[in-house]
Amino acid sequence: MIVSDVMDEVAGLLGTISGLRVTAYPPDEIQVPAAVVGYPEIDFDGTYARGMDRFELPVFVAVSKVSTRAARDKVTPYMNGSGALSVKAALETGPYTAFHTLHVTRIAPAEPLTVGALEYLSIELTCVITGSGA
């Protein structure tokens, strides 16, 4: 798998969620609601001869300033397992070209996501991605 291709494809899948602004890399600034694809942890050579690699790719979804009173109601639709705003559902749709499989294994509240000088309420998704070694 090529890291930048995987990040771009995940960002493209996130772009199917209406109203969500997406970047395929950590940006200098965002406009919420926003999804940010982080850099993966990589386990090489899951099978012999570069047969399979495994990525754990973090995806952050930021919805508002941390102190916003209605923040919970803004973030929870992105945490659902299904529905129009479900990040899990959007990412697990496939088919994929840059990798073979993607499974969202975890969605957790993140520490406030700092972008530029601003802090945002966010969630962090852990995406386990497998594909051919490059």
ZAPAVO-364523 format. One record per residue (C-alpha): chain; residue in three letters; y, x, z; residue number from 0. Coordinates in pm, 1 decimal, always signed. Layout:
// ZAPAVO-364523
<drenmar><unit>A</unit><code>ala</code><c2>Y</c2><c1>X</c1><c3>Z</c3><pos>NUM</pos></drenmar>
...
// end
This chain:
// ZAPAVO-364523
<drenmar><unit>A</unit><code>met</code><c2>+0.0</c2><c1>+0.0</c1><c3>+0.0</c3><pos>0</pos></drenmar>
<drenmar><unit>A</unit><code>ile</code><c2>+354.1</c2><c1>+111.8</c1><c3>-68.5</c3><pos>1</pos></drenmar>
<drenmar><unit>A</unit><code>val</code><c2>+567.2</c2><c1>+49.5</c1><c3>+242.5</c3><pos>2</pos></drenmar>
<drenmar><unit>A</unit><code>ser</code><c2>+882.6</c2><c1>-61.8</c1><c3>+58.7</c3><pos>3</pos></drenmar>
<drenmar><unit>A</unit><code>asp</code><c2>+683.6</c2><c1>-298.7</c1><c3>-166.7</c3><pos>4</pos></drenmar>
<drenmar><unit>A</unit><code>val</code><c2>+520.1</c2><c1>-461.0</c1><c3>+137.4</c3><pos>5</pos></drenmar>
<drenmar><unit>A</unit><code>met</code><c2>+857.8</c2><c1>-503.2</c1><c3>+310.2</c3><pos>6</pos></drenmar>
<drenmar><unit>A</unit><code>asp</code><c2>+1010.2</c2><c1>-652.2</c1><c3>-7.4</c3><pos>7</pos></drenmar>
<drenmar><unit>A</unit><code>glu</code><c2>+723.8</c2><c1>-897.9</c1><c3>-55.7</c3><pos>8</pos></drenmar>
<drenmar><unit>A</unit><code>val</code><c2>+739.6</c2><c1>-1014.5</c1><c3>+306.7</c3><pos>9</pos></drenmar>
<drenmar><unit>A</unit><code>ala</code><c2>+1115.9</c2><c1>-1063.9</c1><c3>+268.5</c3><pos>10</pos></drenmar>
<drenmar><unit>A</unit><code>gly</code><c2>+1053.1</c2><c1>-1267.5</c1><c3>-46.2</c3><pos>11</pos></drenmar>
<drenmar><unit>A</unit><code>leu</code><c2>+813.9</c2><c1>-1495.6</c1><c3>+140.8</c3><pos>12</pos></drenmar>
<drenmar><unit>A</unit><code>leu</code><c2>+1068.7</c2><c1>-1540.5</c1><c3>+418.8</c3><pos>13</pos></drenmar>
<drenmar><unit>A</unit><code>gly</code><c2>+1324.6</c2><c1>-1632.1</c1><c3>+153.3</c3><pos>14</pos></drenmar>
<drenmar><unit>A</unit><code>thr</code><c2>+1130.0</c2><c1>-1953.2</c1><c3>+87.2</c3><pos>15</pos></drenmar>
<drenmar><unit>A</unit><code>ile</code><c2>+1250.9</c2><c1>-2093.0</c1><c3>+421.1</c3><pos>16</pos></drenmar>
<drenmar><unit>A</unit><code>ser</code><c2>+1558.4</c2><c1>-2303.8</c1><c3>+351.6</c3><pos>17</pos></drenmar>
<drenmar><unit>A</unit><code>gly</code><c2>+1881.1</c2><c1>-2169.5</c1><c3>+500.9</c3><pos>18</pos></drenmar>
<drenmar><unit>A</unit><code>leu</code><c2>+1730.3</c2><c1>-1844.7</c1><c3>+635.0</c3><pos>19</pos></drenmar>
<drenmar><unit>A</unit><code>arg</code><c2>+1915.9</c2><c1>-1531.2</c1><c3>+528.1</c3><pos>20</pos></drenmar>
<drenmar><unit>A</unit><code>val</code><c2>+1669.7</c2><c1>-1245.8</c1><c3>+479.7</c3><pos>21</pos></drenmar>
<drenmar><unit>A</unit><code>thr</code><c2>+1688.2</c2><c1>-867.3</c1><c3>+461.0</c3><pos>22</pos></drenmar>
<drenmar><unit>A</unit><code>ala</code><c2>+1390.9</c2><c1>-648.1</c1><c3>+372.9</c3><pos>23</pos></drenmar>
<drenmar><unit>A</unit><code>tyr</code><c2>+1513.8</c2><c1>-373.0</c1><c3>+609.6</c3><pos>24</pos></drenmar>
<drenmar><unit>A</unit><code>pro</code><c2>+1725.5</c2><c1>-346.2</c1><c3>+926.6</c3><pos>25</pos></drenmar>
<drenmar><unit>A</unit><code>pro</code><c2>+2086.6</c2><c1>-412.5</c1><c3>+813.6</c3><pos>26</pos></drenmar>
<drenmar><unit>A</unit><code>asp</code><c2>+2427.7</c2><c1>-319.3</c1><c3>+951.0</c3><pos>27</pos></drenmar>
<drenmar><unit>A</unit><code>glu</code><c2>+2521.4</c2><c1>-685.7</c1><c3>+1001.8</c3><pos>28</pos></drenmar>
<drenmar><unit>A</unit><code>ile</code><c2>+2371.5</c2><c1>-1033.2</c1><c3>+968.1</c3><pos>29</pos></drenmar>
<drenmar><unit>A</unit><code>gln</code><c2>+2477.3</c2><c1>-1394.4</c1><c3>+943.5</c3><pos>30</pos></drenmar>
<drenmar><unit>A</unit><code>val</code><c2>+2252.0</c2><c1>-1624.9</c1><c3>+1142.3</c3><pos>31</pos></drenmar>
<drenmar><unit>A</unit><code>pro</code><c2>+2004.5</c2><c1>-1772.7</c1><c3>+1100.3</c3><pos>32</pos></drenmar>
<drenmar><unit>A</unit><code>ala</code><c2>+1861.3</c2><c1>-1449.0</c1><c3>+967.9</c3><pos>33</pos></drenmar>
<drenmar><unit>A</unit><code>ala</code><c2>+1525.4</c2><c1>-1277.9</c1><c3>+929.9</c3><pos>34</pos></drenmar>
<drenmar><unit>A</unit><code>val</code><c2>+1499.6</c2><c1>-900.5</c1><c3>+936.3</c3><pos>35</pos></drenmar>
<drenmar><unit>A</unit><code>val</code><c2>+1189.5</c2><c1>-713.8</c1><c3>+823.3</c3><pos>36</pos></drenmar>
<drenmar><unit>A</unit><code>gly</code><c2>+1138.8</c2><c1>-408.2</c1><c3>+1042.7</c3><pos>37</pos></drenmar>
<drenmar><unit>A</unit><code>tyr</code><c2>+949.9</c2><c1>-87.2</c1><c3>+974.7</c3><pos>38</pos></drenmar>
<drenmar><unit>A</unit><code>pro</code><c2>+571.3</c2><c1>-99.1</c1><c3>+1018.8</c3><pos>39</pos></drenmar>
<drenmar><unit>A</unit><code>glu</code><c2>+326.3</c2><c1>+89.6</c1><c3>+1234.9</c3><pos>40</pos></drenmar>
<drenmar><unit>A</unit><code>ile</code><c2>+60.8</c2><c1>+217.9</c1><c3>+995.9</c3><pos>41</pos></drenmar>
<drenmar><unit>A</unit><code>asp</code><c2>-308.8</c2><c1>+290.1</c1><c3>+1049.7</c3><pos>42</pos></drenmar>
<drenmar><unit>A</unit><code>phe</code><c2>-435.3</c2><c1>+485.1</c1><c3>+750.2</c3><pos>43</pos></drenmar>
<drenmar><unit>A</unit><code>asp</code><c2>-789.6</c2><c1>+506.3</c1><c3>+615.7</c3><pos>44</pos></drenmar>
<drenmar><unit>A</unit><code>gly</code><c2>-952.7</c2><c1>+197.6</c1><c3>+766.5</c3><pos>45</pos></drenmar>
<drenmar><unit>A</unit><code>thr</code><c2>-1235.0</c2><c1>+269.3</c1><c3>+524.6</c3><pos>46</pos></drenmar>
<drenmar><unit>A</unit><code>tyr</code><c2>-1334.8</c2><c1>+593.6</c1><c3>+361.0</c3><pos>47</pos></drenmar>
<drenmar><unit>A</unit><code>ala</code><c2>-1157.9</c2><c1>+752.7</c1><c3>+62.5</c3><pos>48</pos></drenmar>
<drenmar><unit>A</unit><code>arg</code><c2>-827.2</c2><c1>+570.7</c1><c3>+122.0</c3><pos>49</pos></drenmar>
<drenmar><unit>A</unit><code>gly</code><c2>-1002.6</c2><c1>+235.7</c1><c3>+83.3</c3><pos>50</pos></drenmar>
<drenmar><unit>A</unit><code>met</code><c2>-788.0</c2><c1>+36.3</c1><c3>+327.2</c3><pos>51</pos></drenmar>
<drenmar><unit>A</unit><code>asp</code><c2>-471.6</c2><c1>+72.1</c1><c3>+532.6</c3><pos>52</pos></drenmar>
<drenmar><unit>A</unit><code>arg</code><c2>-347.6</c2><c1>-159.4</c1><c3>+807.8</c3><pos>53</pos></drenmar>
<drenmar><unit>A</unit><code>phe</code><c2>+17.8</c2><c1>-227.4</c1><c3>+885.3</c3><pos>54</pos></drenmar>
<drenmar><unit>A</unit><code>glu</code><c2>+165.3</c2><c1>-396.6</c1><c3>+1190.3</c3><pos>55</pos></drenmar>
<drenmar><unit>A</unit><code>leu</code><c2>+495.8</c2><c1>-516.0</c1><c3>+1053.1</c3><pos>56</pos></drenmar>
<drenmar><unit>A</unit><code>pro</code><c2>+758.7</c2><c1>-660.6</c1><c3>+1286.8</c3><pos>57</pos></drenmar>
<drenmar><unit>A</unit><code>val</code><c2>+975.7</c2><c1>-944.9</c1><c3>+1163.1</c3><pos>58</pos></drenmar>
<drenmar><unit>A</unit><code>phe</code><c2>+1274.3</c2><c1>-1058.2</c1><c3>+1367.0</c3><pos>59</pos></drenmar>
<drenmar><unit>A</unit><code>val</code><c2>+1436.4</c2><c1>-1399.7</c1><c3>+1337.1</c3><pos>60</pos></drenmar>
<drenmar><unit>A</unit><code>ala</code><c2>+1782.7</c2><c1>-1427.0</c1><c3>+1492.7</c3><pos>61</pos></drenmar>
<drenmar><unit>A</unit><code>val</code><c2>+1946.1</c2><c1>-1765.6</c1><c3>+1538.3</c3><pos>62</pos></drenmar>
<drenmar><unit>A</unit><code>ser</code><c2>+2262.1</c2><c1>-1741.2</c1><c3>+1745.2</c3><pos>63</pos></drenmar>
<drenmar><unit>A</unit><code>lys</code><c2>+2458.9</c2><c1>-1542.1</c1><c3>+1993.0</c3><pos>64</pos></drenmar>
<drenmar><unit>A</unit><code>val</code><c2>+2258.9</c2><c1>-1497.9</c1><c3>+2311.2</c3><pos>65</pos></drenmar>
<drenmar><unit>A</unit><code>ser</code><c2>+2496.9</c2><c1>-1708.5</c1><c3>+2518.2</c3><pos>66</pos></drenmar>
<drenmar><unit>A</unit><code>thr</code><c2>+2480.6</c2><c1>-2013.3</c1><c3>+2291.0</c3><pos>67</pos></drenmar>
<drenmar><unit>A</unit><code>arg</code><c2>+2368.6</c2><c1>-2317.9</c1><c3>+2490.9</c3><pos>68</pos></drenmar>
<drenmar><unit>A</unit><code>ala</code><c2>+2164.5</c2><c1>-2477.7</c1><c3>+2211.1</c3><pos>69</pos></drenmar>
<drenmar><unit>A</unit><code>ala</code><c2>+1987.3</c2><c1>-2153.5</c1><c3>+2118.7</c3><pos>70</pos></drenmar>
<drenmar><unit>A</unit><code>arg</code><c2>+1643.7</c2><c1>-2280.1</c1><c3>+2223.8</c3><pos>71</pos></drenmar>
<drenmar><unit>A</unit><code>asp</code><c2>+1664.8</c2><c1>-2572.1</c1><c3>+1984.8</c3><pos>72</pos></drenmar>
<drenmar><unit>A</unit><code>lys</code><c2>+1766.1</c2><c1>-2336.9</c1><c3>+1705.0</c3><pos>73</pos></drenmar>
<drenmar><unit>A</unit><code>val</code><c2>+1487.6</c2><c1>-2081.2</c1><c3>+1754.3</c3><pos>74</pos></drenmar>
<drenmar><unit>A</unit><code>thr</code><c2>+1181.6</c2><c1>-2293.4</c1><c3>+1832.6</c3><pos>75</pos></drenmar>
<drenmar><unit>A</unit><code>pro</code><c2>+1133.7</c2><c1>-2445.8</c1><c3>+1482.9</c3><pos>76</pos></drenmar>
<drenmar><unit>A</unit><code>tyr</code><c2>+1083.6</c2><c1>-2089.9</c1><c3>+1350.7</c3><pos>77</pos></drenmar>
<drenmar><unit>A</unit><code>met</code><c2>+814.7</c2><c1>-2035.5</c1><c3>+1617.8</c3><pos>78</pos></drenmar>
<drenmar><unit>A</unit><code>asn</code><c2>+603.5</c2><c1>-2336.5</c1><c3>+1519.8</c3><pos>79</pos></drenmar>
<drenmar><unit>A</unit><code>gly</code><c2>+267.8</c2><c1>-2283.5</c1><c3>+1349.1</c3><pos>80</pos></drenmar>
<drenmar><unit>A</unit><code>ser</code><c2>+356.5</c2><c1>-2524.2</c1><c3>+1070.3</c3><pos>81</pos></drenmar>
<drenmar><unit>A</unit><code>gly</code><c2>+652.7</c2><c1>-2711.4</c1><c3>+929.1</c3><pos>82</pos></drenmar>
<drenmar><unit>A</unit><code>ala</code><c2>+944.7</c2><c1>-2647.2</c1><c3>+698.5</c3><pos>83</pos></drenmar>
<drenmar><unit>A</unit><code>leu</code><c2>+1095.4</c2><c1>-2371.6</c1><c3>+917.0</c3><pos>84</pos></drenmar>
<drenmar><unit>A</unit><code>ser</code><c2>+768.0</c2><c1>-2213.9</c1><c3>+1034.8</c3><pos>85</pos></drenmar>
<drenmar><unit>A</unit><code>val</code><c2>+779.0</c2><c1>-1840.7</c1><c3>+969.0</c3><pos>86</pos></drenmar>
<drenmar><unit>A</unit><code>lys</code><c2>+401.9</c2><c1>-1816.2</c1><c3>+1021.9</c3><pos>87</pos></drenmar>
<drenmar><unit>A</unit><code>ala</code><c2>+334.7</c2><c1>-2080.6</c1><c3>+756.2</c3><pos>88</pos></drenmar>
<drenmar><unit>A</unit><code>ala</code><c2>+571.9</c2><c1>-1918.8</c1><c3>+506.0</c3><pos>89</pos></drenmar>
<drenmar><unit>A</unit><code>leu</code><c2>+423.3</c2><c1>-1571.5</c1><c3>+550.7</c3><pos>90</pos></drenmar>
<drenmar><unit>A</unit><code>glu</code><c2>+57.4</c2><c1>-1670.8</c1><c3>+539.0</c3><pos>91</pos></drenmar>
<drenmar><unit>A</unit><code>thr</code><c2>+78.8</c2><c1>-1866.2</c1><c3>+212.0</c3><pos>92</pos></drenmar>
<drenmar><unit>A</unit><code>gly</code><c2>-11.9</c2><c1>-1587.3</c1><c3>-33.6</c3><pos>93</pos></drenmar>
<drenmar><unit>A</unit><code>pro</code><c2>-113.8</c2><c1>-1486.6</c1><c3>-290.6</c3><pos>94</pos></drenmar>
<drenmar><unit>A</unit><code>tyr</code><c2>+14.0</c2><c1>-1133.6</c1><c3>-241.0</c3><pos>95</pos></drenmar>
<drenmar><unit>A</unit><code>thr</code><c2>+62.0</c2><c1>-851.1</c1><c3>-487.9</c3><pos>96</pos></drenmar>
<drenmar><unit>A</unit><code>ala</code><c2>+166.6</c2><c1>-558.8</c1><c3>-264.0</c3><pos>97</pos></drenmar>
<drenmar><unit>A</unit><code>phe</code><c2>-122.7</c2><c1>-607.6</c1><c3>-18.2</c3><pos>98</pos></drenmar>
<drenmar><unit>A</unit><code>his</code><c2>-439.8</c2><c1>-813.7</c1><c3>+35.4</c3><pos>99</pos></drenmar>
<drenmar><unit>A</unit><code>thr</code><c2>-396.8</c2><c1>-1009.8</c1><c3>+358.1</c3><pos>100</pos></drenmar>
<drenmar><unit>A</unit><code>leu</code><c2>-123.6</c2><c1>-1105.8</c1><c3>+602.1</c3><pos>101</pos></drenmar>
<drenmar><unit>A</unit><code>his</code><c2>-184.9</c2><c1>-1272.0</c1><c3>+937.0</c3><pos>102</pos></drenmar>
<drenmar><unit>A</unit><code>val</code><c2>+83.6</c2><c1>-1348.5</c1><c3>+1196.0</c3><pos>103</pos></drenmar>
<drenmar><unit>A</unit><code>thr</code><c2>-91.1</c2><c1>-1260.2</c1><c3>+1519.2</c3><pos>104</pos></drenmar>
<drenmar><unit>A</unit><code>arg</code><c2>+191.8</c2><c1>-1297.2</c1><c3>+1766.7</c3><pos>105</pos></drenmar>
<drenmar><unit>A</unit><code>ile</code><c2>+532.0</c2><c1>-1458.3</c1><c3>+1806.1</c3><pos>106</pos></drenmar>
<drenmar><unit>A</unit><code>ala</code><c2>+725.4</c2><c1>-1356.4</c1><c3>+2113.3</c3><pos>107</pos></drenmar>
<drenmar><unit>A</unit><code>pro</code><c2>+1077.3</c2><c1>-1376.2</c1><c3>+2245.5</c3><pos>108</pos></drenmar>
<drenmar><unit>A</unit><code>ala</code><c2>+1246.8</c2><c1>-1048.9</c1><c3>+2167.2</c3><pos>109</pos></drenmar>
<drenmar><unit>A</unit><code>glu</code><c2>+1505.7</c2><c1>-867.9</c1><c3>+2366.1</c3><pos>110</pos></drenmar>
<drenmar><unit>A</unit><code>pro</code><c2>+1846.8</c2><c1>-958.5</c1><c3>+2233.2</c3><pos>111</pos></drenmar>
<drenmar><unit>A</unit><code>leu</code><c2>+1857.4</c2><c1>-825.4</c1><c3>+1877.4</c3><pos>112</pos></drenmar>
<drenmar><unit>A</unit><code>thr</code><c2>+2160.6</c2><c1>-601.0</c1><c3>+1840.5</c3><pos>113</pos></drenmar>
<drenmar><unit>A</unit><code>val</code><c2>+2302.8</c2><c1>-576.4</c1><c3>+1490.6</c3><pos>114</pos></drenmar>
<drenmar><unit>A</unit><code>gly</code><c2>+2631.9</c2><c1>-394.2</c1><c3>+1462.0</c3><pos>115</pos></drenmar>
<drenmar><unit>A</unit><code>ala</code><c2>+2807.5</c2><c1>-465.6</c1><c3>+1790.5</c3><pos>116</pos></drenmar>
<drenmar><unit>A</unit><code>leu</code><c2>+2671.1</c2><c1>-819.4</c1><c3>+1830.3</c3><pos>117</pos></drenmar>
<drenmar><unit>A</unit><code>glu</code><c2>+2366.8</c2><c1>-943.5</c1><c3>+2021.6</c3><pos>118</pos></drenmar>
<drenmar><unit>A</unit><code>tyr</code><c2>+2159.6</c2><c1>-1236.0</c1><c3>+1895.2</c3><pos>119</pos></drenmar>
<drenmar><unit>A</unit><code>leu</code><c2>+1885.9</c2><c1>-1451.2</c1><c3>+2044.7</c3><pos>120</pos></drenmar>
<drenmar><unit>A</unit><code>ser</code><c2>+1576.4</c2><c1>-1370.0</c1><c3>+1844.0</c3><pos>121</pos></drenmar>
<drenmar><unit>A</unit><code>ile</code><c2>+1200.7</c2><c1>-1384.4</c1><c3>+1821.8</c3><pos>122</pos></drenmar>
<drenmar><unit>A</unit><code>glu</code><c2>+969.0</c2><c1>-1108.8</c1><c3>+1704.8</c3><pos>123</pos></drenmar>
<drenmar><unit>A</unit><code>leu</code><c2>+666.7</c2><c1>-1179.1</c1><c3>+1489.9</c3><pos>124</pos></drenmar>
<drenmar><unit>A</unit><code>thr</code><c2>+383.8</c2><c1>-931.4</c1><c3>+1454.8</c3><pos>125</pos></drenmar>
<drenmar><unit>A</unit><code>cys</code><c2>+232.1</c2><c1>-940.8</c1><c3>+1105.6</c3><pos>126</pos></drenmar>
<drenmar><unit>A</unit><code>val</code><c2>-100.3</c2><c1>-764.7</c1><c3>+1053.2</c3><pos>127</pos></drenmar>
<drenmar><unit>A</unit><code>ile</code><c2>-124.7</c2><c1>-665.0</c1><c3>+689.2</c3><pos>128</pos></drenmar>
<drenmar><unit>A</unit><code>thr</code><c2>-416.4</c2><c1>-502.6</c1><c3>+514.0</c3><pos>129</pos></drenmar>
<drenmar><unit>A</unit><code>gly</code><c2>-445.1</c2><c1>-357.6</c1><c3>+168.1</c3><pos>130</pos></drenmar>
<drenmar><unit>A</unit><code>ser</code><c2>-568.0</c2><c1>-71.9</c1><c3>-43.2</c3><pos>131</pos></drenmar>
<drenmar><unit>A</unit><code>gly</code><c2>-466.1</c2><c1>+277.7</c1><c3>+59.4</c3><pos>132</pos></drenmar>
<drenmar><unit>A</unit><code>ala</code><c2>-205.9</c2><c1>+437.7</c1><c3>-163.4</c3><pos>133</pos></drenmar>
// end
